[in-house]
Amino acid sequence: MPTVAKHDITISSDGKFALSVCDKSNKPDIRGIARLFNLAEKKQIAEFEVRHECPGWGTRIALNADISSCFVGCYNVYGIACYSLPDGKEIWQRKDLKSVQRVLSLDFQKLVFCDREKGASHLLDAKSGESVEKLNGVEEVFGSPFDETTIINRRGSLELHRPFGKKLWSQKQADKFFGWILFTPTRFLILEHELIRCFETSSQELVWFQRTTASAHLSQRFTYNSDEQSFHLFQIHNDACHVTCFNEQNGQVIKKLELTKGVYGSFCLGGKALFNSQLCLLSAETGALLHDFTTEGILAQDPQYKRQLIQSLAANSMSLVELGKYMKTEGFSEQETKNALFFKTRKEEQARRQKEK
């Protein structure tokens, strides 16, 4: 069965790996469990502890291109840290960079972008964690996985740099930018509120634009399918989920796929699949389950699953004594047993008061 707790996830630039992070307990103690999955081979290849606060919507975690390290940020405390893969050893940590909002690995420049809600964003050396540059007024950065091209969302404008710091193009925005930017080997796309624009990377000339059927928001995902030379856009509109495929050359809609209600996730495996926060790999064409990465070991560490299990045991046991004996026999911890007895006592008290009415 899929995991109960929602995981923050990020997908590698080649779409073949996923990193997930979930809370280790129900307490807000900044302890998280990170797991690395090989999506192509459908197997888990690493598990280790990190400092993280869920939900972060996947924006505070990032993988580098060769899957040799990952970067994980926190909002309230502990800042940002780098962990080696697959052993999960901490390489460096920046406690001073608090209120982390977004983390991005700029692989071709060996840099890490750390966006913060309070204070300036920082460009960090990926190997050491030292600040290379302090970025005032920069709200977001998008890096190409093909070369040193980077697009910066600076207040009031978008800027194209190649490499970072060398501005080649800029475009003022009428409103604050709340979209997403996707790169191909020769072009870049800007996904905005109900609009997609495609530009040549070399000349920065507009090639085509296309209206979308739903406003841009966090539920949308965008990817490039190199085999089909098309762009896939995942949208939720009026509770209906669908994937729209656009031709790279002219922006015309090639096909539109209706998915089962409730299907969601980030594109992976060349746009053929979606990986969601419950560790399920789904078909991007039908929404059908391709693989559930949840194991008994993952469920055993899932704080939400444990909570539901304890509540179920408390609701269905005959007495406090019976419940206590069962949980001891099954190897539940002392704290878990106390929690179950508390739920059971509270349920019995509620039933007694209801009966007295």
BELCOR-V73544 format. One record per pair of residues at least 4 apart in sequence whose C-alpha atoms are under 8 Angstrom apart, sorted by the first residue. I is the first residue (numbers start at 1). GAP is how many residues later the second one is. Records with the same first field share a line. If there is no record, write none. Layout:
I = GAP ; GAP
//
This chain:
1 = 291 ; 293
2 = 276 ; 277 ; 278 ; 290 ; 291 ; 292
3 = 275 ; 276 ; 291 ; 295 ; 296 ; 299 ; 302
4 = 274 ; 295 ; 298 ; 300 ; 301
5 = 17 ; 273 ; 297 ; 298 ; 299 ; 300
6 = 16 ; 49 ; 271 ; 272
7 = 13 ; 14 ; 15 ; 16 ; 47 ; 48 ; 270 ; 271 ; 272
8 = 12 ; 13 ; 14 ; 46 ; 47 ; 48 ; 49 ; 50 ; 53 ; 269
9 = 9 ; 10 ; 11 ; 12 ; 48 ; 49 ; 52 ; 267 ; 268
10 = 8 ; 9 ; 10 ; 48 ; 49 ; 51 ; 52 ; 53 ; 256
11 = 4 ; 5 ; 6 ; 7 ; 8 ; 51 ; 52 ; 255 ; 256 ; 257
12 = 4 ; 5 ; 6 ; 7 ; 50 ; 51 ; 52 ; 53 ; 55
13 = 52 ; 132
14 = 51 ; 254 ; 255 ; 256
15 = 252 ; 253 ; 254 ; 255
16 = 22 ; 23 ; 24 ; 252 ; 253
17 = 19 ; 20 ; 21 ; 22 ; 23
18 = 18 ; 19 ; 20 ; 21
19 = 15 ; 16 ; 17 ; 18 ; 43 ; 44
20 = 14 ; 15 ; 16 ; 257
21 = 11 ; 12 ; 13 ; 14 ; 31 ; 33
22 = 10 ; 11 ; 12 ; 32
23 = 7 ; 8 ; 9 ; 10 ; 29 ; 30 ; 31 ; 280
24 = 7 ; 8 ; 9 ; 277 ; 278 ; 279
25 = 4 ; 6 ; 277 ; 278
26 = 277 ; 278
28 = 25
30 = 21 ; 22 ; 23 ; 44
31 = 18 ; 19 ; 20 ; 21 ; 22
32 = 17 ; 18 ; 19 ; 20 ; 21
33 = 14 ; 15 ; 16 ; 17
34 = 12 ; 13 ; 14 ; 15 ; 16
35 = 9 ; 10 ; 11 ; 12 ; 13
36 = 8 ; 9 ; 10 ; 11 ; 50
37 = 5 ; 6 ; 7 ; 8 ; 9
38 = 4 ; 5 ; 6 ; 7
39 = 4 ; 230 ; 242
40 = 229
42 = 249 ; 251
43 = 250
44 = 249
45 = 41
46 = 39 ; 40 ; 41 ; 42
47 = 39 ; 40 ; 41
48 = 39 ; 40
49 = 39
50 = 22
51 = 21 ; 22 ; 23 ; 27
52 = 20 ; 21 ; 22
53 = 21 ; 22
56 = 4 ; 45
59 = 42 ; 43 ; 44
60 = 11 ; 12 ; 13 ; 14 ; 40 ; 41 ; 42 ; 43
61 = 9 ; 10 ; 11 ; 12 ; 41 ; 42 ; 43
62 = 8 ; 9 ; 10 ; 41 ; 42 ; 43
63 = 4 ; 6 ; 7 ; 8 ; 42
64 = 4 ; 5 ; 6 ; 41 ; 42 ; 43
65 = 42 ; 80
67 = 18
68 = 16 ; 17 ; 18
69 = 13 ; 14 ; 15 ; 16 ; 17
70 = 12 ; 13 ; 14 ; 15
71 = 9 ; 10 ; 11 ; 12 ; 32 ; 34
72 = 8 ; 9 ; 10 ; 11 ; 31
73 = 5 ; 6 ; 7 ; 8 ; 27 ; 28 ; 29 ; 30
74 = 4 ; 5 ; 6 ; 24 ; 25 ; 26 ; 27
75 = 4 ; 23 ; 24 ; 25 ; 26
76 = 22 ; 23
77 = 18 ; 21 ; 22
78 = 15 ; 16 ; 17 ; 18 ; 19 ; 20
79 = 14 ; 15 ; 16 ; 17 ; 18 ; 19 ; 20 ; 21
80 = 13 ; 14 ; 15 ; 17 ; 18 ; 20
81 = 9 ; 10 ; 11 ; 12 ; 13 ; 48
82 = 8 ; 9 ; 10 ; 11 ; 47
83 = 5 ; 6 ; 7 ; 8 ; 9
84 = 4 ; 5 ; 6 ; 7
85 = 4
91 = 37
92 = 36 ; 37
93 = 36
94 = 35
97 = 19
98 = 18 ; 20
99 = 17 ; 18 ; 19
100 = 14 ; 15 ; 16 ; 17
101 = 13 ; 14 ; 15 ; 16
102 = 11 ; 12 ; 13 ; 14 ; 38
103 = 9 ; 10 ; 11 ; 12
104 = 8 ; 9 ; 10 ; 37 ; 38 ; 39
105 = 5 ; 6 ; 7 ; 8 ; 21 ; 38
106 = 4 ; 5 ; 6 ; 7 ; 37 ; 38 ; 39
107 = 4 ; 38
108 = 37 ; 38 ; 39 ; 40
109 = 39 ; 54 ; 55
110 = 15 ; 16 ; 17
111 = 12 ; 13 ; 14 ; 15
112 = 11 ; 12 ; 13 ; 14
113 = 8 ; 9 ; 10 ; 11 ; 28
114 = 7 ; 8 ; 9 ; 10
115 = 5 ; 6 ; 7 ; 24 ; 25
116 = 4 ; 5
120 = 14 ; 15 ; 16 ; 17 ; 18
121 = 13 ; 14 ; 15 ; 17 ; 18
122 = 9 ; 10 ; 11 ; 12 ; 13
123 = 8 ; 9 ; 10 ; 11 ; 12
124 = 4 ; 5 ; 6 ; 7 ; 8 ; 9
125 = 4 ; 5 ; 6 ; 7
137 = 17 ; 18
138 = 14 ; 15 ; 16 ; 17
139 = 13 ; 14 ; 15 ; 16
140 = 12 ; 13 ; 14
141 = 9 ; 10 ; 11 ; 12
142 = 8 ; 9 ; 10 ; 39 ; 40
143 = 5 ; 6 ; 7 ; 8
144 = 4 ; 5 ; 6 ; 38 ; 39 ; 40
145 = 38
146 = 37 ; 38 ; 39
148 = 14 ; 15 ; 16
149 = 11 ; 12 ; 13 ; 14 ; 15
150 = 10 ; 11 ; 12 ; 13 ; 14
151 = 7 ; 8 ; 9 ; 10
152 = 6 ; 7 ; 8 ; 9
153 = 4 ; 5 ; 6 ; 24
154 = 4 ; 5
155 = 21
156 = 16 ; 17 ; 18 ; 19 ; 20 ; 21
157 = 13 ; 14 ; 15 ; 16
158 = 12 ; 13 ; 14 ; 15
159 = 8 ; 9 ; 10 ; 11 ; 12
160 = 7 ; 8 ; 9 ; 10
161 = 4 ; 5 ; 6 ; 7 ; 8
162 = 4 ; 5 ; 6
169 = 35
173 = 4
177 = 15
178 = 14 ; 15 ; 38 ; 39
179 = 11 ; 12 ; 13 ; 14 ; 37 ; 38
180 = 10 ; 11 ; 12
181 = 7 ; 8 ; 9 ; 10
182 = 6 ; 7 ; 8 ; 40 ; 41 ; 42
183 = 4 ; 5 ; 6 ; 41
184 = 4 ; 40
186 = 14 ; 15 ; 16
187 = 11 ; 12 ; 13 ; 14 ; 15
188 = 10 ; 11 ; 12 ; 13
189 = 7 ; 8 ; 9 ; 10
190 = 6 ; 7 ; 8
191 = 4 ; 5 ; 6 ; 25
192 = 4 ; 23 ; 24
193 = 22 ; 23
194 = 17 ; 18 ; 19 ; 20 ; 21 ; 22
195 = 14 ; 15 ; 16 ; 17
196 = 13 ; 14 ; 15 ; 16
197 = 9 ; 10 ; 11 ; 12 ; 13
198 = 8 ; 9 ; 10 ; 11 ; 53
199 = 5 ; 6 ; 7 ; 8 ; 9
200 = 4 ; 5 ; 6 ; 7
201 = 4
207 = 43
208 = 42 ; 43
209 = 42
210 = 41 ; 42
213 = 24
214 = 21 ; 22 ; 23
216 = 4
219 = 15 ; 16 ; 17 ; 45
220 = 13 ; 14 ; 15 ; 16
221 = 12 ; 13 ; 14 ; 44 ; 45 ; 46
222 = 9 ; 10 ; 11 ; 12 ; 45
223 = 8 ; 9 ; 10 ; 44 ; 47 ; 48
224 = 5 ; 6 ; 7 ; 8 ; 46 ; 47
225 = 4 ; 5 ; 6 ; 7 ; 45 ; 46
226 = 4 ; 44
227 = 43
229 = 18 ; 19
230 = 15 ; 16 ; 17 ; 18
231 = 14 ; 15 ; 16 ; 17
232 = 11 ; 12 ; 13 ; 14 ; 39
233 = 10 ; 11 ; 12
234 = 7 ; 8 ; 9 ; 10
235 = 6 ; 7 ; 8 ; 9
236 = 4 ; 5 ; 6
237 = 4
239 = 22 ; 23
240 = 18 ; 19 ; 20 ; 21
241 = 17 ; 18 ; 19 ; 20 ; 21 ; 22 ; 23
242 = 14 ; 15 ; 16 ; 17
243 = 13 ; 14 ; 15 ; 16 ; 41 ; 42
244 = 9 ; 10 ; 11 ; 12 ; 13
245 = 8 ; 9 ; 10 ; 11
246 = 5 ; 6 ; 7 ; 8 ; 9
247 = 4 ; 5 ; 6 ; 7
257 = 28 ; 29
258 = 27 ; 28
259 = 4 ; 25 ; 26 ; 27 ; 28
260 = 26 ; 27
263 = 24
264 = 10 ; 11 ; 12
265 = 9 ; 10 ; 11 ; 12
266 = 8 ; 9 ; 10
267 = 4 ; 5 ; 6 ; 7 ; 8 ; 17
268 = 4 ; 5 ; 6 ; 7
269 = 4
271 = 13
272 = 11 ; 12 ; 13
273 = 8 ; 9 ; 10 ; 11 ; 12
274 = 7 ; 8 ; 9 ; 10
275 = 4 ; 5 ; 6 ; 7
276 = 4 ; 5 ; 6
278 = 16
279 = 13 ; 14 ; 15
280 = 9 ; 10 ; 11 ; 12 ; 13 ; 14
281 = 8 ; 9 ; 10 ; 11 ; 12
282 = 5 ; 6 ; 7 ; 8 ; 9
283 = 4 ; 5 ; 6 ; 7
294 = 4 ; 5
295 = 4
296 = 4
297 = 4
298 = 4
299 = 6 ; 7
300 = 5 ; 6
301 = 5
302 = 4
303 = 4
304 = 4
305 = 4
306 = 4
307 = 4
308 = 4
309 = 4
310 = 4 ; 26 ; 29 ; 30
311 = 4 ; 29 ; 32 ; 33
312 = 4
313 = 4 ; 10 ; 27
314 = 9 ; 26 ; 27 ; 29 ; 30
315 = 28 ; 29 ; 32
317 = 5 ; 6
318 = 4 ; 5
319 = 4
320 = 4 ; 21 ; 24 ; 25
321 = 4
322 = 4
323 = 4 ; 17 ; 18
324 = 4 ; 13 ; 17
325 = 4
326 = 4
327 = 4 ; 5 ; 10
328 = 4 ; 5 ; 9
332 = 4 ; 5
333 = 4
334 = 4
335 = 4
336 = 4
337 = 4
338 = 4
339 = 4
340 = 4
341 = 4
342 = 4
343 = 4
344 = 4
345 = 4
346 = 4
347 = 4
348 = 4
349 = 4
350 = 4
351 = 4
352 = 4
353 = 4
//
